[in-house]
Amino acid sequence: MIDKGTTLEGRVALVTGAARGQGRAHAIRLANEGADIVAVDVCAPISTTIRYPAATSAELVETARAVEDSGRKALFREIDIRNLADLQQLVADAVDQFGRLDIVVANAGVLSFGRLWEMSEEHWDTVIDVNLSGTWRTLRATVPAMVNLGNGGSIIIVSSTTGLKATPGNGHYSASKHGLVGLTNALAVELGEYGIRVNSVHPYAVSTPMGSSVDMLTFLSEHPAYLHSLSPMPFRALGAPEEVMTPEDIADVVAWLAGDGSANMSGSQVVVDRGHLKH
């Protein structure tokens, strides 16, 4: 057992969508806290409806290199989280290599824009299949191993403020992120007896390739009446260079949820938005 108040030394964390953005920040921060890392990313375009550039193999290698530079071990693999068999094989390999699995950060997700009654089936299916069903497959692959290992642990599901309050132009994304709240809360109840905690994180306005999509700007220029739904964050953090948050800002919260400082939290929706939802 690891004493309360220590870092994540000796633990193993699996992070999806780890090649760049929030996923990379989570992987590096958890490694800096002492965890070995299993890093997953598809590293390829998955649909023409996702118009910002996909992460690359080189970016996933860079994440793994950063983890190793911190003195921790990294197992990285290119996997589409819509493929359950590949995820299950990865988990088996990770347990063989590291002997445990303590933390899961289900971070991978995609975003596109369009009004619900105008979008194609591919727009809808891609976002739902990756964000919601892909997260379920991540959990389906990892939870049995965590239960069997008997070490307890922490699962952090990365949702969005859009999973708590819908915004126009991405109703499919909102539906997927609301669905993650349901997964979080149900799994928290189901896993309580095993000492595994499950919480969701809900960021807003994070500077990432997905969050900076030109597709969003195009959509808003075509439908300016929707601009009111994207209200600014009501305060700017002291010392913050940007009006938006960085992936590292969200990684601070993920690291806390992964560790013993949040040991009494499960089934919580942790909002990281500088007060946006209260504005």
N, C-alpha and C positions, 0 to 999 in steps of 0.2 A: 504493500500500500504506500501511497505517496502522501506525506504529511500535508495538512492544510497550510496554506500560506506560501508554499513553494511555487516555483515556476512549473513549466511543463516538461521538465527534465525526465527522460525515460518514457515518454508517451509517444504515440504515433498518431498522426493526423492525415486524413484523406481530404483533399480539396479538389472540387471539380471546377472547370473553367479557369484553370490555374496558369495559363500561358501569359496572361497580361491582365491589366485592370485590377478589379477588386480581387479576383482569384489569386493573382500573383502577390498582391499585397498581403492577403491572408496567409499564404504559404510562407512567405518570408518572415512575417511577424511571428507566426507560430514556431518557426525554426529558431528565430532569435530568442524565443522563450524556452527553447530546449527540446522541442519535438522533432522527431524524424518525420519526413513528409512523403506522402504518396500524392503525386500531382497528375491530374487528368485534364486533357483538353482534346477536342476533336481536331483542331488545327487544319480545318478545311471548310470551304463554303458548304452550307447545308441546304440552301434554297435561294433561288433568284429573288425571293420576296424579302430577304435580309440584305439590305443594300450597303451597309457599311462593311469594310474589309474584314474577313475572318482572321482569327489568330493564326499564327504560322508555327511550323515545327521549330524554327529557330527561336521563336519567343518562348516556347515551352522549355527548350534546352537552356535558355538564359535563366528562366525561373529555377530550374534544377541547379544550375551553377551557383546562383545566389544562395540557395539553401545550403549547398555544400560549402560555400565560402563562409557561412556562419558556423561551420563546424558540425553540421548535422548531415545525416544521410538522406538521399533522395531516390525514390523510385518513381519514374515518370513514364507515362504511356499515352499514346494518341488513341482516344476512345470516344465514340459517340455515345453519350449517356442514354440514348434511345435503344442501345443494344445491351440487354440484360446479361447475356452470356459472357460478353467481353468484360463487363463490370464484375461479374462473379469470379471470373478467372483472375482478374487483377487483385481482388480482395484475397483470394486464396494465395496468390503469389506474395502479396504484402505480408500476410500472416506467416507464411513460410520464411520470409526474409527477416522480418522484424519481431515476430513472436507475439504481436498484439495489435490491437486497433482500438484507440481510445476516443478519437475525435473525428467527426465527419462535418465538413463544411460544404453543404450542398449549395453551391454558388452559381453554377453554369446556367445561363439563360440567354434568350435572344429577344429582339424587339423589332417590330415593324409598325407602319402607320397606315390608317385607313378607317373610314367609318364602318360600323358593323354591318350595315345593310349593303355596303358597296364592295367590301373586301372579298377576295376569292377564297375558295376552300383551302387552297395552299397557304394563303396568308394565315387563316385561322388554324389549320392543322399543324403548321410548323411551330408556331408559338406555343400552342397547347401541348404538343408532343414533346418539345424540348423542356419547357419551363415546368410543366406540371407532371406529365407522365415520365419524363426523364428524371425528375427529382424523385418520384416514387420508385423508379428502377434503381436509382442510386441507393435509396433506403432499403429496398428489397435485397440488394446485394450486400450491404454493409451490416445491417442490423442483426441478422442471424449470427454472423461472426462475433459481433460485440457481445451478444447474449451468451454464446457458447464459451467465450473466453472468460466471462465472469468478472471483468474488471470495472464494470459500470462504464461511465463515460459521458460525453456531451455531444449532442448533435445540434448544429446551428444551420438553420434553413434561411437562405438569403431571399427575402421577399422584396417588398418595395412599399413606399407610402401608397402607391397605386393599389396595393393589396388591402388597404384599409379604406381608401377613398378613391373612387374611380375618377379618371380624367378622360376627356374626349379624344378620339383619334387612335386610341390603343385599347379598345374594349376587350380584345382577345388577350392582351397582355395583362390587363386588370383582372380578367376572369382567372387567368393562370395564377396570378399572385394572390388573389383571394383564396384560390384553391390551396395554396401552400399554407395558409393559416389553418385551414381545416386539417391538412396533413399534420401540421405541427401539434395542434391541440389533441387530436386523436392519438397520435403516437406518444405524446407525453403521458397520457393516461395508461396506454398499453404497456409502456416500458418502465413505469415507476417501480414496479416490484424488482426490476433488475438493476436499479441504481443508475439508469441511463436517463439523462435529462435531455429535453428537446425544447428549443426556443427558436423563434424567428426574429430576424433583423429586418428593419424597414427603412432603408435609406431614401434620401431625396437629393437630386441635383449633385450627382457625383461625376467628377471629370474622368470619363472613360470613353473609348471609341463608340460604345453603344449610346452612352448618354450625350454624346456630341454629334449625333447623327444628322447629316444634311437632310435626310428624309424628314426628320421632325420639322426643321425650318421650312422645308417646302410645303409640308402639310399645313403648317400654321399660316403661311403666306396665302394659301388657297382658302383657308377658313379662319380669318382673323377673329371671328366671334368667339373662338375657343381660347383665345389668349388669356382671358380672365381666370381660367382654371389653373394656369401655371403661375401662381403668385410667388413672389420672391420669398426667400427665407427672412423672417423678421429681425434676425440679428446676425451679426458677423462675429465669428469667434475671435477673441483677442489674439493678435499676432498672425491671423490667417491671411495669406497673400491673395486669396481668391474669394470671390463671392460664392462659388460652389465649393463643395467639399472634395477632398482627395480620397483615393482608395485607401490610403493609410489611415485616414480618419475612421473609416468603417472597420478596418482591421483592428484598431484599438478596442472596439466593442466586441468583435469576434473573439479576440484573444482573452478578454475578460470572461465571456460566456464559456469559453473552452476550459478555463481554469477554476480553481477551488473557491475563488472569491465570489462566484455566483452559485455556490453549491446548493442553495435553497431555492433556486429559480428553475421552474420547468413549466411549459405551456404558456410562456409569456411572449408578447409581441413587443419587441424593443425598438422604439422609433428613434432614428438618428436623422433628424431633419432640421435642427436649429429652430424648432417651433413652427415649422411650415404648416402642419395640420391644424394648429391652433390659431392661425393668422386669419 
